[in-house]
């Protein structure tokens, strides 16, 4: 009996450990939300934002018009943080579904050429935007608010 009790106790203790972690996002045809964080070199936050709004935001808007993106929001923190925790801008994008969020958009290159006919300037400005970027990370998020429809 004692030999049987020990493995059962071990399994019972392991169940809460297996249940920890972030819950998965909805099914394959459910909206999929990603947060994109940007940390610019100190003193270059405004330059980064201007370049982002000029060269990347219009592209995101066009993708939104196509239906691949269903919600788009840009935020900045109201107060300061410690340098190691600092981020300057968060772009939250809700995609139509997880497939759209995690696969390349086949129309993106054509949209870029259409939006920015002066490709040399576009490439130079995008290079500058990434030169002043210290860190960038992407975080899939799941709404787990009780009682809300997902």
C-alpha positions in Angstrom: 0.0 0.0 0.0 2.8 2.4 0.9 4.5 1.7 -2.5 1.3 2.8 -4.2 0.7 5.9 -2.1 4.1 7.5 -2.9 3.5 7.7 -6.7 0.0 9.0 -6.1 1.2 11.7 -3.9 3.9 12.7 -6.4 1.3 12.9 -9.2 -1.1 15.0 -7.0 1.7 17.5 -6.2 2.7 17.7 -9.9 -0.7 18.7 -11.2 -0.6 22.3 -9.9 2.8 22.7 -11.4 1.6 21.6 -14.8 -1.4 24.0 -14.6 0.8 27.1 -14.2 1.8 29.4 -17.0 0.0 31.7 -19.3 -3.3 30.4 -20.7 -3.4 29.8 -24.4 -5.1 32.3 -26.7 -8.4 31.4 -28.3 -8.9 29.0 -31.2 -7.5 29.2 -34.7 -10.3 31.6 -35.9 -10.3 33.8 -32.8 -8.6 37.2 -32.5 -4.9 37.1 -31.5 -3.3 40.0 -29.6 0.3 40.9 -29.5 2.1 43.7 -27.7 5.2 45.1 -29.3 7.5 47.0 -26.9 10.1 49.6 -28.1 12.9 51.1 -26.0 14.8 53.9 -27.8 18.2 55.4 -26.9 17.8 58.0 -24.2 17.0 61.3 -25.8 15.9 59.8 -29.1 12.4 58.7 -28.1 10.7 61.5 -30.1 12.8 60.8 -33.2 11.9 57.1 -33.0 8.2 58.0 -32.7 8.3 60.4 -35.6 10.0 57.7 -37.8 7.6 55.0 -36.6 4.5 57.2 -37.3 5.9 58.2 -40.8 7.1 54.9 -42.0 5.5 52.0 -40.1 2.2 53.2 -38.8 0.7 53.9 -42.3 1.6 50.4 -43.3 -0.1 49.0 -40.2 -3.2 51.1 -41.1 -3.3 49.7 -44.6 -3.0 46.1 -43.2 -5.8 47.0 -40.9 -7.9 48.1 -43.9 -7.3 44.7 -45.4 -8.8 42.9 -42.4 -5.7 41.2 -41.2 -5.5 43.6 -38.2 -8.8 44.2 -36.3 -7.5 46.6 -33.6 -4.4 48.9 -33.3 -3.2 51.0 -30.4 0.0 52.9 -29.6 0.7 53.8 -26.0 3.5 55.4 -23.9 3.9 55.2 -20.1 2.7 58.3 -18.2 5.4 58.0 -15.6 9.0 56.9 -15.7 10.4 53.5 -14.8 13.8 52.2 -13.8 16.2 52.0 -16.8 16.2 48.2 -16.9 12.4 48.1 -16.9 11.9 51.1 -19.2 10.0 50.9 -22.4 9.0 54.0 -24.5 6.2 52.8 -26.7 3.8 49.8 -26.7 2.0 49.0 -29.9 -0.9 46.6 -29.3 -2.2 44.8 -32.4 -5.1 42.4 -32.4 -4.9 40.3 -35.5 -7.8 38.5 -37.2 -6.4 35.1 -35.9 -3.1 33.5 -34.8 -2.2 32.4 -38.4 -2.4 36.0 -39.6 -0.3 37.1 -36.6 2.4 34.5 -37.1 2.8 34.4 -40.8 4.3 36.8 -43.3 1.9 39.1 -45.1 2.3 38.3 -48.8 1.1 41.8 -49.7 3.5 43.7 -47.4 6.3 44.4 -49.9 3.8 45.7 -52.5 2.2 47.9 -49.9 5.6 49.3 -48.9 6.4 50.2 -52.5 3.0 51.8 -52.9 3.2 53.8 -49.7 6.8 54.9 -50.1 7.8 55.4 -53.8 11.1 56.9 -52.7 12.5 53.6 -51.5 16.0 55.0 -50.8 14.6 57.5 -48.3 12.3 54.9 -46.8 15.1 52.4 -46.3 17.4 55.1 -44.9 14.8 56.3 -42.4 13.9 52.7 -41.3 17.6 52.0 -40.8 17.8 55.1 -38.6 14.7 54.0 -36.6 16.4 50.7 -35.8 19.8 52.3 -35.1 18.3 54.3 -32.2 16.4 51.3 -30.9 17.9 49.8 -27.8 15.4 46.9 -27.4 12.3 45.5 -28.9 10.2 42.6 -27.7 7.0 41.0 -28.7 4.5 39.6 -26.2 1.4 37.6 -27.1 -1.3 38.4 -24.5 -4.5 36.7 -23.5 -7.5 38.5 -22.0 -8.5 36.4 -18.9 -11.0 38.8 -17.4 -13.7 36.8 -15.8 -17.1 37.1 -17.4 -16.0 38.7 -20.6 -16.8 37.2 -24.0 -13.7 36.3 -26.0 
